[in-house]
Amino acid sequence: MGPEDRDFIEEAARALDASLRELAEEEERLKEVIGEERVRELAAYLRREFEPVDIEEIRRTLDFDDRRLISVWIRVERNRARRVAAGRSAMTLNAGREDIDITAFDKPKKK
């Protein structure tokens, strides 16, 4: 990888860091609007801790803020994974070890 690749990875990492900060602020704002009890319920809904019939009932009652918070949580998870990948790439480049396959460190998705 050349210097432009290194620059790209570093810029991607900075953009992801900024995005994660913005998402954290949005998450806190939404949590205040929604309330602690509903936030716990939405977190359990997202982790699919309810029976299918209860999940469907919750899905029907989701309002805009509920959906927005769930969306923020999903984006945070995705951006964190991307940030980890960028960090691994940067560490590989900084170590001068282009022979290292960083994909070997990726964890499989839980289903």
A tleap script that builds the chain and sets N, CA, C and O, in Angstrom:
source leaprc.protein.ff14SB
mol = sequence {
  NMET GLY PRO GLU ASP ARG ASP PHE ILE GLU
  GLU ALA ALA ARG ALA LEU ASP ALA SER LEU
  ARG GLU LEU ALA GLU GLU GLU GLU ARG LEU
  LYS GLU VAL ILE GLY GLU GLU ARG VAL ARG
  GLU LEU ALA ALA TYR LEU ARG ARG GLU PHE
  GLU PRO VAL ASP ILE GLU GLU ILE ARG ARG
  THR LEU ASP PHE ASP ASP ARG ARG LEU ILE
  SER VAL TRP ILE ARG VAL GLU ARG ASN ARG
  ALA ARG ARG VAL ALA ALA GLY ARG SER ALA
  MET THR LEU ASN ALA GLY ARG GLU ASP ILE
  ASP ILE THR ALA PHE ASP LYS PRO LYS LYS
  CLYS
}
set mol.1.N position { 0.841 -1.183 0.000 }
set mol.1.CA position { 0.000 0.000 0.000 }
set mol.1.C position { 0.881 1.239 0.000 }
set mol.1.O position { 1.914 1.298 0.667 }
set mol.2.N position { 0.450 2.197 -0.748 }
set mol.2.CA position { 1.216 3.419 -0.852 }
set mol.2.C position { 0.755 4.484 0.127 }
set mol.2.O position { -0.149 4.255 0.931 }
set mol.3.N position { 1.387 5.658 0.052 }
set mol.3.CA position { 1.025 6.751 0.952 }
set mol.3.C position { -0.426 7.199 0.794 }
set mol.3.O position { -1.058 7.618 1.764 }
set mol.4.N position { -0.954 7.110 -0.427 }
set mol.4.CA position { -2.348 7.514 -0.620 }
set mol.4.C position { -3.295 6.545 0.087 }
set mol.4.O position { -4.359 6.948 0.557 }
set mol.5.N position { -2.913 5.274 0.164 }
set mol.5.CA position { -3.728 4.305 0.910 }
set mol.5.C position { -3.707 4.626 2.398 }
set mol.5.O position { -4.737 4.569 3.069 }
set mol.6.N position { -2.540 4.959 2.902 }
set mol.6.CA position { -2.403 5.321 4.316 }
set mol.6.C position { -3.242 6.568 4.622 }
set mol.6.O position { -3.934 6.623 5.639 }
set mol.7.N position { -3.172 7.559 3.739 }
set mol.7.CA position { -3.957 8.779 3.916 }
set mol.7.C position { -5.447 8.477 3.913 }
set mol.7.O position { -6.204 9.028 4.712 }
set mol.8.N position { -5.863 7.595 3.007 }
set mol.8.CA position { -7.267 7.219 2.929 }
set mol.8.C position { -7.734 6.560 4.226 }
set mol.8.O position { -8.794 6.898 4.753 }
set mol.9.N position { -6.947 5.630 4.731 }
set mol.9.CA position { -7.310 4.927 5.969 }
set mol.9.C position { -7.379 5.905 7.136 }
set mol.9.O position { -8.304 5.843 7.946 }
set mol.10.N position { -6.404 6.807 7.225 }
set mol.10.CA position { -6.408 7.781 8.315 }
set mol.10.C position { -7.595 8.727 8.220 }
set mol.10.O position { -8.204 9.063 9.236 }
set mol.11.N position { -7.927 9.158 7.016 }
set mol.11.CA position { -9.090 10.036 6.836 }
set mol.11.C position { -10.386 9.294 7.162 }
set mol.11.O position { -11.290 9.856 7.779 }
set mol.12.N position { -10.468 8.042 6.748 }
set mol.12.CA position { -11.650 7.236 7.078 }
set mol.12.C position { -11.794 7.084 8.586 }
set mol.12.O position { -12.902 7.171 9.114 }
set mol.13.N position { -10.695 6.860 9.278 }
set mol.13.CA position { -10.738 6.711 10.733 }
set mol.13.C position { -11.201 8.012 11.389 }
set mol.13.O position { -12.009 7.987 12.317 }
set mol.14.N position { -10.690 9.151 10.908 }
set mol.14.CA position { -11.120 10.444 11.469 }
set mol.14.C position { -12.608 10.677 11.227 }
set mol.14.O position { -13.320 11.148 12.114 }
set mol.15.N position { -13.077 10.345 10.019 }
set mol.15.CA position { -14.495 10.517 9.701 }
set mol.15.C position { -15.364 9.613 10.570 }
set mol.15.O position { -16.425 10.028 11.037 }
set mol.16.N position { -14.916 8.382 10.784 }
set mol.16.CA position { -15.669 7.461 11.631 }
set mol.16.C position { -15.694 7.927 13.074 }
set mol.16.O position { -16.721 7.813 13.744 }
set mol.17.N position { -14.573 8.454 13.565 }
set mol.17.CA position { -14.534 8.994 14.931 }
set mol.17.C position { -15.532 10.139 15.084 }
set mol.17.O position { -16.265 10.208 16.071 }
set mol.18.N position { -15.554 11.036 14.098 }
set mol.18.CA position { -16.489 12.164 14.147 }
set mol.18.C position { -17.929 11.669 14.093 }
set mol.18.O position { -18.791 12.169 14.816 }
set mol.19.N position { -18.184 10.699 13.244 }
set mol.19.CA position { -19.524 10.140 13.131 }
set mol.19.C position { -19.954 9.491 14.444 }
set mol.19.O position { -21.097 9.653 14.871 }
set mol.20.N position { -19.052 8.762 15.079 }
set mol.20.CA position { -19.384 8.117 16.356 }
set mol.20.C position { -19.686 9.144 17.435 }
set mol.20.O position { -20.577 8.931 18.258 }
set mol.21.N position { -18.954 10.257 17.444 }
set mol.21.CA position { -19.244 11.330 18.424 }
set mol.21.C position { -20.631 11.923 18.177 }
set mol.21.O position { -21.390 12.139 19.122 }
set mol.22.N position { -20.963 12.187 16.915 }
set mol.22.CA position { -22.280 12.734 16.583 }
set mol.22.C position { -23.392 11.756 16.952 }
set mol.22.O position { -24.424 12.158 17.491 }
set mol.23.N position { -23.185 10.493 16.667 }
set mol.23.CA position { -24.186 9.493 16.998 }
set mol.23.C position { -24.375 9.365 18.507 }
set mol.23.O position { -25.495 9.166 18.976 }
set mol.24.N position { -23.291 9.476 19.268 }
set mol.24.CA position { -23.394 9.411 20.725 }
set mol.24.C position { -24.221 10.574 21.258 }
set mol.24.O position { -25.030 10.401 22.170 }
set mol.25.N position { -24.018 11.752 20.691 }
set mol.25.CA position { -24.810 12.921 21.098 }
set mol.25.C position { -26.279 12.725 20.759 }
set mol.25.O position { -27.153 13.023 21.573 }
set mol.26.N position { -26.553 12.225 19.561 }
set mol.26.CA position { -27.931 11.970 19.145 }
set mol.26.C position { -28.572 10.890 20.022 }
set mol.26.O position { -29.744 10.996 20.383 }
set mol.27.N position { -27.814 9.867 20.357 }
set mol.27.CA position { -28.323 8.806 21.229 }
set mol.27.C position { -28.729 9.374 22.583 }
set mol.27.O position { -29.810 9.062 23.084 }
set mol.28.N position { -27.889 10.192 23.173 }
set mol.28.CA position { -28.203 10.778 24.485 }
set mol.28.C position { -29.441 11.670 24.410 }
set mol.28.O position { -30.286 11.642 25.304 }
set mol.29.N position { -29.544 12.454 23.349 }
set mol.29.CA position { -30.709 13.324 23.189 }
set mol.29.C position { -31.986 12.490 23.083 }
set mol.29.O position { -32.992 12.799 23.723 }
set mol.30.N position { -31.938 11.446 22.281 }
set mol.30.CA position { -33.114 10.595 22.110 }
set mol.30.C position { -33.470 9.849 23.390 }
set mol.30.O position { -34.649 9.679 23.701 }
set mol.31.N position { -32.479 9.410 24.120 }
set mol.31.CA position { -32.750 8.715 25.385 }
set mol.31.C position { -33.489 9.628 26.360 }
set mol.31.O position { -34.381 9.184 27.083 }
set mol.32.N position { -33.114 10.897 26.375 }
set mol.32.CA position { -33.808 11.849 27.244 }
set mol.32.C position { -35.253 12.044 26.804 }
set mol.32.O position { -36.149 12.137 27.642 }
set mol.33.N position { -35.484 12.105 25.503 }
set mol.33.CA position { -36.833 12.299 24.977 }
set mol.33.C position { -37.703 11.071 25.235 }
set mol.33.O position { -38.860 11.198 25.635 }
set mol.34.N position { -37.154 9.907 25.008 }
set mol.34.CA position { -37.921 8.662 25.071 }
set mol.34.C position { -38.186 8.209 26.504 }
set mol.34.O position { -39.279 7.736 26.815 }
set mol.35.N position { -37.209 8.349 27.357 }
set mol.35.CA position { -37.364 7.901 28.733 }
set mol.35.C position { -36.665 6.582 28.987 }
set mol.35.O position { -36.539 5.743 28.096 }
set mol.36.N position { -36.219 6.418 30.204 }
set mol.36.CA position { -35.390 5.270 30.584 }
set mol.36.C position { -36.085 3.929 30.377 }
set mol.36.O position { -35.479 2.988 29.866 }
set mol.37.N position { -37.348 3.839 30.768 }
set mol.37.CA position { -38.067 2.570 30.660 }
set mol.37.C position { -38.240 2.139 29.196 }
set mol.37.O position { -38.028 0.976 28.854 }
set mol.38.N position { -38.622 3.078 28.352 }
set mol.38.CA position { -38.817 2.749 26.929 }
set mol.38.C position { -37.477 2.410 26.261 }
set mol.38.O position { -37.424 1.553 25.379 }
set mol.39.N position { -36.396 3.083 26.681 }
set mol.39.CA position { -35.069 2.790 26.135 }
set mol.39.C position { -34.690 1.347 26.453 }
set mol.39.O position { -34.176 0.638 25.588 }
set mol.40.N position { -34.939 0.908 27.687 }
set mol.40.CA position { -34.651 -0.486 28.052 }
set mol.40.C position { -35.479 -1.451 27.200 }
set mol.40.O position { -34.975 -2.477 26.744 }
set mol.41.N position { -36.733 -1.116 26.992 }
set mol.41.CA position { -37.609 -1.960 26.188 }
set mol.41.C position { -37.115 -2.031 24.739 }
set mol.41.O position { -37.104 -3.103 24.135 }
set mol.42.N position { -36.711 -0.900 24.194 }
set mol.42.CA position { -36.206 -0.883 22.813 }
set mol.42.C position { -34.898 -1.658 22.685 }
set mol.42.O position { -34.672 -2.335 21.682 }
set mol.43.N position { -34.037 -1.562 23.698 }
set mol.43.CA position { -32.781 -2.317 23.665 }
set mol.43.C position { -33.066 -3.816 23.684 }
set mol.43.O position { -32.422 -4.578 22.961 }
set mol.44.N position { -34.015 -4.241 24.496 }
set mol.44.CA position { -34.395 -5.655 24.539 }
set mol.44.C position { -35.050 -6.068 23.222 }
set mol.44.O position { -34.835 -7.182 22.743 }
set mol.45.N position { -35.834 -5.188 22.647 }
set mol.45.CA position { -36.461 -5.449 21.341 }
set mol.45.C position { -35.385 -5.664 20.280 }
set mol.45.O position { -35.470 -6.593 19.476 }
set mol.46.N position { -34.386 -4.808 20.283 }
set mol.46.CA position { -33.317 -4.913 19.291 }
set mol.46.C position { -32.522 -6.210 19.467 }
set mol.46.O position { -32.073 -6.803 18.486 }
set mol.47.N position { -32.353 -6.643 20.710 }
set mol.47.CA position { -31.641 -7.903 20.983 }
set mol.47.C position { -32.552 -9.123 20.816 }
set mol.47.O position { -32.113 -10.259 20.994 }
set mol.48.N position { -33.818 -8.881 20.474 }
set mol.48.CA position { -34.822 -9.929 20.254 }
set mol.48.C position { -35.003 -10.817 21.494 }
set mol.48.O position { -35.013 -12.045 21.410 }
set mol.49.N position { -35.143 -10.157 22.631 }
set mol.49.CA position { -35.325 -10.870 23.897 }
set mol.49.C position { -36.786 -11.206 24.171 }
set mol.49.O position { -37.092 -11.885 25.151 }
set mol.50.N position { -37.681 -10.742 23.322 }
set mol.50.CA position { -39.110 -10.973 23.524 }
set mol.50.C position { -39.588 -12.130 22.645 }
set mol.50.O position { -38.901 -12.555 21.716 }
set mol.51.N position { -40.752 -12.611 22.959 }
set mol.51.CA position { -41.416 -13.614 22.126 }
set mol.51.C position { -41.846 -12.941 20.822 }
set mol.51.O position { -42.070 -11.731 20.798 }
set mol.52.N position { -41.963 -13.703 19.750 }
set mol.52.CA position { -42.340 -13.107 18.457 }
set mol.52.C position { -43.607 -12.261 18.503 }
set mol.52.O position { -43.674 -11.210 17.866 }
set mol.53.N position { -44.603 -12.709 19.247 }
set mol.53.CA position { -45.855 -11.942 19.327 }
set mol.53.C position { -45.604 -10.593 20.020 }
set mol.53.O position { -46.189 -9.583 19.628 }
set mol.54.N position { -44.755 -10.571 21.025 }
set mol.54.CA position { -44.435 -9.329 21.718 }
set mol.54.C position { -43.587 -8.406 20.839 }
set mol.54.O position { -43.756 -7.187 20.864 }
set mol.55.N position { -42.680 -8.995 20.068 }
set mol.55.CA position { -41.870 -8.205 19.143 }
set mol.55.C position { -42.767 -7.505 18.136 }
set mol.55.O position { -42.561 -6.331 17.825 }
set mol.56.N position { -43.750 -8.214 17.633 }
set mol.56.CA position { -44.677 -7.612 16.665 }
set mol.56.C position { -45.485 -6.489 17.306 }
set mol.56.O position { -45.726 -5.460 16.676 }
set mol.57.N position { -45.896 -6.677 18.533 }
set mol.57.CA position { -46.643 -5.637 19.248 }
set mol.57.C position { -45.782 -4.392 19.446 }
set mol.57.O position { -46.252 -3.271 19.249 }
set mol.58.N position { -44.548 -4.585 19.828 }
set mol.58.CA position { -43.639 -3.444 20.002 }
set mol.58.C position { -43.410 -2.754 18.665 }
set mol.58.O position { -43.409 -1.526 18.581 }
set mol.59.N position { -43.216 -3.553 17.620 }
set mol.59.CA position { -42.990 -2.990 16.276 }
set mol.59.C position { -44.149 -2.080 15.872 }
set mol.59.O position { -43.930 -1.027 15.274 }
set mol.60.N position { -45.364 -2.473 16.190 }
set mol.60.CA position { -46.531 -1.663 15.833 }
set mol.60.C position { -46.593 -0.356 16.609 }
set mol.60.O position { -47.182 0.620 16.143 }
set mol.61.N position { -45.987 -0.333 17.794 }
set mol.61.CA position { -46.077 0.874 18.634 }
set mol.61.C position { -44.877 1.810 18.487 }
set mol.61.O position { -44.811 2.836 19.164 }
set mol.62.N position { -43.938 1.474 17.619 }
set mol.62.CA position { -42.759 2.325 17.451 }
set mol.62.C position { -43.154 3.669 16.861 }
set mol.62.O position { -43.876 3.738 15.867 }
set mol.63.N position { -42.668 4.742 17.492 }
set mol.63.CA position { -42.886 6.073 16.919 }
set mol.63.C position { -41.579 6.549 16.283 }
set mol.63.O position { -40.596 5.810 16.240 }
set mol.64.N position { -41.580 7.776 15.797 }
set mol.64.CA position { -40.416 8.297 15.084 }
set mol.64.C position { -39.160 8.262 15.942 }
set mol.64.O position { -38.110 7.817 15.480 }
set mol.65.N position { -39.254 8.727 17.186 }
set mol.65.CA position { -38.071 8.758 18.055 }
set mol.65.C position { -37.568 7.354 18.377 }
set mol.65.O position { -36.360 7.127 18.446 }
set mol.66.N position { -38.487 6.416 18.574 }
set mol.66.CA position { -38.092 5.027 18.810 }
set mol.66.C position { -37.294 4.485 17.623 }
set mol.66.O position { -36.225 3.898 17.788 }
set mol.67.N position { -37.832 4.694 16.441 }
set mol.67.CA position { -37.165 4.209 15.230 }
set mol.67.C position { -35.818 4.899 15.033 }
set mol.67.O position { -34.843 4.277 14.612 }
set mol.68.N position { -35.782 6.173 15.338 }
set mol.68.CA position { -34.531 6.929 15.194 }
set mol.68.C position { -33.469 6.380 16.146 }
set mol.68.O position { -32.318 6.213 15.742 }
set mol.69.N position { -33.827 6.097 17.396 }
set mol.69.CA position { -32.866 5.564 18.360 }
set mol.69.C position { -32.356 4.194 17.920 }
set mol.69.O position { -31.158 3.923 18.009 }
set mol.70.N position { -33.234 3.349 17.455 }
set mol.70.CA position { -32.816 2.034 16.963 }
set mol.70.C position { -31.854 2.207 15.788 }
set mol.70.O position { -30.847 1.507 15.693 }
set mol.71.N position { -32.167 3.126 14.915 }
set mol.71.CA position { -31.290 3.406 13.774 }
set mol.71.C position { -29.917 3.891 14.235 }
set mol.71.O position { -28.895 3.484 13.683 }
set mol.72.N position { -29.894 4.748 15.231 }
set mol.72.CA position { -28.620 5.245 15.779 }
set mol.72.C position { -27.812 4.086 16.346 }
set mol.72.O position { -26.611 3.991 16.091 }
set mol.73.N position { -28.449 3.205 17.109 }
set mol.73.CA position { -27.740 2.052 17.685 }
set mol.73.C position { -27.136 1.167 16.598 }
set mol.73.O position { -26.003 0.705 16.729 }
set mol.74.N position { -27.884 0.934 15.536 }
set mol.74.CA position { -27.387 0.095 14.442 }
set mol.74.C position { -26.209 0.774 13.757 }
set mol.74.O position { -25.215 0.120 13.442 }
set mol.75.N position { -26.310 2.070 13.524 }
set mol.75.CA position { -25.216 2.803 12.877 }
set mol.75.C position { -23.973 2.842 13.763 }
set mol.75.O position { -22.853 2.755 13.260 }
set mol.76.N position { -24.159 2.972 15.079 }
set mol.76.CA position { -23.016 2.965 16.000 }
set mol.76.C position { -22.290 1.623 15.906 }
set mol.76.O position { -21.063 1.580 15.813 }
set mol.77.N position { -23.043 0.544 15.930 }
set mol.77.CA position { -22.434 -0.795 15.848 }
set mol.77.C position { -21.658 -0.959 14.538 }
set mol.77.O position { -20.528 -1.448 14.532 }
set mol.78.N position { -22.270 -0.549 13.445 }
set mol.78.CA position { -21.627 -0.677 12.137 }
set mol.78.C position { -20.375 0.211 12.050 }
set mol.78.O position { -19.338 -0.225 11.550 }
set mol.79.N position { -20.474 1.449 12.536 }
set mol.79.CA position { -19.321 2.358 12.484 }
set mol.79.C position { -18.185 1.905 13.395 }
set mol.79.O position { -17.014 2.092 13.064 }
set mol.80.N position { -18.516 1.318 14.529 }
set mol.80.CA position { -17.461 0.791 15.408 }
set mol.80.C position { -16.702 -0.333 14.719 }
set mol.80.O position { -15.476 -0.405 14.805 }
set mol.81.N position { -17.431 -1.209 14.037 }
set mol.81.CA position { -16.780 -2.307 13.315 }
set mol.81.C position { -15.876 -1.756 12.209 }
set mol.81.O position { -14.768 -2.249 11.997 }
set mol.82.N position { -16.356 -0.742 11.517 }
set mol.82.CA position { -15.536 -0.129 10.463 }
set mol.82.C position { -14.304 0.559 11.053 }
set mol.82.O position { -13.220 0.522 10.471 }
set mol.83.N position { -14.485 1.180 12.203 }
set mol.83.CA position { -13.367 1.875 12.847 }
set mol.83.C position { -12.309 0.873 13.283 }
set mol.83.O position { -11.114 1.132 13.139 }
set mol.84.N position { -12.733 -0.257 13.808 }
set mol.84.CA position { -11.800 -1.320 14.189 }
set mol.84.C position { -11.022 -1.788 12.968 }
set mol.84.O position { -9.806 -1.970 13.032 }
set mol.85.N position { -11.722 -1.984 11.859 }
set mol.85.CA position { -11.050 -2.428 10.631 }
set mol.85.C position { -10.038 -1.388 10.155 }
set mol.85.O position { -8.943 -1.742 9.719 }
set mol.86.N position { -10.398 -0.113 10.236 }
set mol.86.CA position { -9.465 0.949 9.835 }
set mol.86.C position { -8.257 0.969 10.761 }
set mol.86.O position { -7.128 1.153 10.307 }
set mol.87.N position { -8.487 0.782 12.044 }
set mol.87.CA position { -7.379 0.745 13.003 }
set mol.87.C position { -6.435 -0.414 12.738 }
set mol.87.O position { -5.215 -0.260 12.795 }
set mol.88.N position { -7.000 -1.563 12.451 }
set mol.88.CA position { -6.167 -2.730 12.140 }
set mol.88.C position { -5.342 -2.492 10.881 }
set mol.88.O position { -4.162 -2.838 10.823 }
set mol.89.N position { -5.977 -1.900 9.877 }
set mol.89.CA position { -5.249 -1.598 8.639 }
set mol.89.C position { -4.122 -0.618 8.903 }
set mol.89.O position { -3.013 -0.788 8.395 }
set mol.90.N position { -4.401 0.407 9.695 }
set mol.90.CA position { -3.373 1.397 10.008 }
set mol.90.C position { -2.229 0.761 10.790 }
set mol.90.O position { -1.063 1.062 10.535 }
set mol.91.N position { -2.551 -0.110 11.736 }
set mol.91.CA position { -1.492 -0.765 12.518 }
set mol.91.C position { -0.634 -1.653 11.623 }
set mol.91.O position { 0.586 -1.710 11.776 }
set mol.92.N position { -1.279 -2.338 10.695 }
set mol.92.CA position { -0.528 -3.185 9.765 }
set mol.92.C position { 0.410 -2.345 8.918 }
set mol.92.O position { 1.573 -2.699 8.725 }
set mol.93.N position { -0.099 -1.237 8.416 }
set mol.93.CA position { 0.735 -0.342 7.603 }
set mol.93.C position { 1.872 0.242 8.423 }
set mol.93.O position { 3.008 0.313 7.954 }
set mol.94.N position { 1.573 0.659 9.640 }
set mol.94.CA position { 2.597 1.266 10.494 }
set mol.94.C position { 3.661 0.261 10.905 }
set mol.94.O position { 4.802 0.637 11.175 }
set mol.95.N position { 3.296 -1.004 10.955 }
set mol.95.CA position { 4.260 -2.040 11.317 }
set mol.95.C position { 5.120 -2.433 10.122 }
set mol.95.O position { 6.117 -3.143 10.261 }
set mol.96.N position { 4.715 -1.956 8.939 }
set mol.96.CA position { 5.464 -2.300 7.741 }
set mol.96.C position { 5.287 -3.743 7.329 }
set mol.96.O position { 6.129 -4.308 6.631 }
set mol.97.N position { 4.192 -4.339 7.760 }
set mol.97.CA position { 3.951 -5.761 7.497 }
set mol.97.C position { 2.789 -5.908 6.538 }
set mol.97.O position { 1.678 -6.235 6.955 }
set mol.98.N position { 3.021 -5.680 5.299 }
set mol.98.CA position { 1.967 -5.828 4.303 }
set mol.98.C position { 1.608 -7.285 4.066 }
set mol.98.O position { 0.615 -7.582 3.403 }
set mol.99.N position { 2.424 -8.209 4.613 }
set mol.99.CA position { 2.138 -9.631 4.444 }
set mol.99.C position { 1.077 -10.122 5.421 }
set mol.99.O position { 0.609 -11.255 5.301 }
set mol.100.N position { 0.689 -9.289 6.385 }
set mol.100.CA position { -0.312 -9.688 7.368 }
set mol.100.C position { -1.701 -9.553 6.751 }
set mol.100.O position { -2.053 -8.513 6.193 }
set mol.101.N position { -2.470 -10.612 6.864 }
set mol.101.CA position { -3.846 -10.596 6.374 }
set mol.101.C position { -4.746 -10.189 7.531 }
set mol.101.O position { -5.047 -11.002 8.405 }
set mol.102.N position { -5.179 -8.920 7.538 }
set mol.102.CA position { -5.964 -8.421 8.667 }
set mol.102.C position { -7.365 -9.000 8.703 }
set mol.102.O position { -8.027 -8.929 9.738 }
set mol.103.N position { -7.833 -9.570 7.609 }
set mol.103.CA position { -9.171 -10.161 7.621 }
set mol.103.C position { -9.223 -11.399 8.511 }
set mol.103.O position { -10.305 -11.827 8.914 }
set mol.104.N position { -8.071 -11.971 8.817 }
set mol.104.CA position { -8.034 -13.139 9.697 }
set mol.104.C position { -8.473 -12.782 11.109 }
set mol.104.O position { -8.853 -13.663 11.880 }
set mol.105.N position { -8.426 -11.492 11.458 }
set mol.105.CA position { -8.803 -11.055 12.798 }
set mol.105.C position { -10.278 -10.726 12.911 }
set mol.105.O position { -10.779 -10.512 14.015 }
set mol.106.N position { -10.985 -10.680 11.786 }
set mol.106.CA position { -12.396 -10.348 11.812 }
set mol.106.C position { -13.173 -11.454 12.508 }
set mol.106.O position { -12.969 -12.639 12.242 }
set mol.107.N position { -14.065 -11.050 13.402 }
set mol.107.CA position { -14.894 -12.002 14.109 }
set mol.107.C position { -16.152 -12.268 13.293 }
set mol.107.O position { -16.683 -11.354 12.661 }
set mol.108.N position { -16.629 -13.496 13.300 }
set mol.108.CA position { -17.866 -13.782 12.563 }
set mol.108.C position { -19.055 -13.090 13.234 }
set mol.108.O position { -19.080 -12.905 14.450 }
set mol.109.N position { -20.025 -12.717 12.424 }
set mol.109.CA position { -21.249 -12.074 12.929 }
set mol.109.C position { -22.077 -13.089 13.705 }
set mol.109.O position { -22.192 -14.251 13.315 }
set mol.110.N position { -22.651 -12.624 14.813 }
set mol.110.CA position { -23.553 -13.468 15.588 }
set mol.110.C position { -24.927 -13.422 14.939 }
set mol.110.O position { -25.391 -12.369 14.502 }
set mol.111.N position { -25.550 -14.551 14.885 }
set mol.111.CA position { -26.901 -14.619 14.304 }
set mol.111.C position { -27.878 -15.052 15.338 }
set mol.111.O position { -29.069 -15.172 15.050 }
savepdb mol mol.pdb
quit
